[in-house]
Amino acid sequence: MPHRPSASVHSLAPAYTGRLFTAPVPALRMPDESMEPDAAYRFIHDELMLDGSSRLNLATFVTTWMDPEAEELMAEAFDKNMIDKDEYPATAAIEQRCVCMVADLFHAEGLRDDDPSSATGVSTIGSSEAVMLGGLALKWRWRERIGREKGGWKTRTPNLVMGSNVQVVWEKFCRYFDVEPRYLPMAEGRYVITPEQVVAAVDENTIGVVVILGTTYTGELEPVAEICAALDNLARSGGVDIPVHVDAASGGFVVPFLHPGLVWDFRLPRVVSINVSGHKYGLTYPGIGFVVWRSAEHLPEELIFRVNYLGGDMPTFTLNFSRPGNQVVGQYYNFLRLGREGYTKVMQTLSQTARWLGDWLAASEHFEVISDGSAIPVVAARLRGDRGYTEFDVSHELRTCGWQVPAYTMPANASHVSVLRIVVREGFSADLARALRDDTFTALAHLDKLKPRGHFSERHFAH
């Protein structure tokens, strides 16, 4: 009698389309029963398909493509806790090497090739945490300075001078740490701060001035050297002596390679700290950032904590504690893999693509270009005149083709200006740029006929 396979061999699992949906999975509470790994994966994977494509997301500055070798290295470090430096000494050494490389790139003082501790800085989750640390150092240094005067710092309200074009994290810093924000307004046609504005706003309670290297709104570079010179003149004439922090989240890994002759960093004596995002033009997946100081004297000792319950005496001066070590590994891979030559080639290529798009927009009858991609690879433009539709309508029309091109209003005193912004990143090829141009041309032709009169403006978060 021939062997009969067991019933389980002949039994067929339900069709894929039915397997996951015959019993709905609860969304807001943990399910009562477990499920197979492949079923859990498929359920989540399918829902994530409803997200937009990250590669077509031209709103974000954050990296959406890396070498496969970098992804493999990062996957190998998922389980390593960055804070456990005694248990993972190689990862800790890699972090400090990255800090040294960033400090060297920005011309920090006192760096030695044989002493990694000669660089003062730390890696962070991103520029948001780095901003908080830079701001806290400014506030503590101000307290030290004011503490010697009559009444001390407790009787005063510290303030921070910055443009209304700063990223929202600076507003968070001021609110969380009791600092008065002094926002310098923009104006139509001018979307960066000026030295004259800065000098008029500072006083003895100013902890520092924030200057942006690559603004979120337009990608423009604020005049760091000119602002420092104006503050130098103020101090020499008997006025207040105010330090500068450069928010280089977007431009810190672009300008040294694309505009090496531009002086904006620690070569200016008034610049005491700089933050930068590794997960933007540092070309690493989110989240990794850095904050570095000119020298150790600008990081108050009171902000450094020491713990020994992880196996050794370790200083820590981050707001976050536990975090994965894989982002630091990914950043180190980029530094070694690309070097200065590679970063220069990447930034030049991205700039060429951005400027090609900017030139096309400028040549069209539809757009007035605000940023052409020459500062950092970011293009910002507004519609010319009254075309019967708005930038928000254009953004919505492009989304139907898969492109995510943000429309938004400009900051205080220029909020009547609406802008479209395109961030050109690694992975956004010249071919994709041509496809975006073609789809934009089609979208504009459709809107020229439809004339929705800002139909989608009121549905946009900016309104």
Stockholm file with secondary structure:
# STOCKHOLM 1.0

chainA/1-463         MPHRPSASVHSLAPAYTGRLFTAPVPALRMPDESMEPDAAYRFIHDELMLDGSSRLNLATFVTTWMDPEAEELMAEAFDKNMIDKDEYPATAAIEQRCVCMVADLFHAEGLRDDDPSSATGVSTIGSSEAVMLGGLALKWRWRERIGREKGGWKTRTPNLVMGSNVQVVWEKFCRYFDVEPRYLPMAEGRYVITPEQVVAAVDENTIGVVVILGTTYTGELEPVAEICAALDNLARSGGVDIPVHVDAASGGFVVPFLHPGLVWDFRLPRVVSINVSGHKYGLTYPGIGFVVWRSAEHLPEELIFRVNYLGGDMPTFTLNFSRPGNQVVGQYYNFLRLGREGYTKVMQTLSQTARWLGDWLAASEHFEVISDGSAIPVVAARLRGDRGYTEFDVSHELRTCGWQVPAYTMPANASHVSVLRIVVREGFSADLARALRDDTFTALAHLDKLKPRGHFSERHFAH
#=GR chainA/1-463 SS CCCCCCHHHHCCCCCHHHHTTSSCCCSSSCCSSCCCHHHHHHHHHHHHTTSCCGGGBCSCCSCCCCCHHHHHHHHHTTTCBTTCTTTCHHHHHHHHHHHHHHHHHTTCTTCBTTBGGGSCEEEESSHHHHHHHHHHHHHHHHHHHHTTSTTCGGGSCCEEEEETTSCHHHHHHHHHTTCEEEEECCBTTBCSCCHHHHHHHCCTTEEEEEEEBSCTTTCCBCCHHHHHHHHHHHHHTTCCCCCEEEECTTTTTTHHHHCTTCCCSTTSTTEEEEEEETTTTTCCCSSCEEEEESSGGGSCGGGCEEECTTSSCEEECCSCCCCBSHHHHHHHHHHHHHHHHHHHHHHHHHHHHHHHHHHHHHHSSSEEEEEESSSSSEEEEEECSCCSSCHHHHHHHHHTTTCBCCEEECSTTCTTCEEEEEECCTTCCHHHHHHHHHHHHHHHHHHHHHCCSSTTTTTSTTC
#=GC SS_cons         CCCCCCHHHHCCCCCHHHHTTSSCCCSSSCCSSCCCHHHHHHHHHHHHTTSCCGGGBCSCCSCCCCCHHHHHHHHHTTTCBTTCTTTCHHHHHHHHHHHHHHHHHTTCTTCBTTBGGGSCEEEESSHHHHHHHHHHHHHHHHHHHHTTSTTCGGGSCCEEEEETTSCHHHHHHHHHTTCEEEEECCBTTBCSCCHHHHHHHCCTTEEEEEEEBSCTTTCCBCCHHHHHHHHHHHHHTTCCCCCEEEECTTTTTTHHHHCTTCCCSTTSTTEEEEEEETTTTTCCCSSCEEEEESSGGGSCGGGCEEECTTSSCEEECCSCCCCBSHHHHHHHHHHHHHHHHHHHHHHHHHHHHHHHHHHHHHHSSSEEEEEESSSSSEEEEEECSCCSSCHHHHHHHHHTTTCBCCEEECSTTCTTCEEEEEECCTTCCHHHHHHHHHHHHHHHHHHHHHCCSSTTTTTSTTC
//
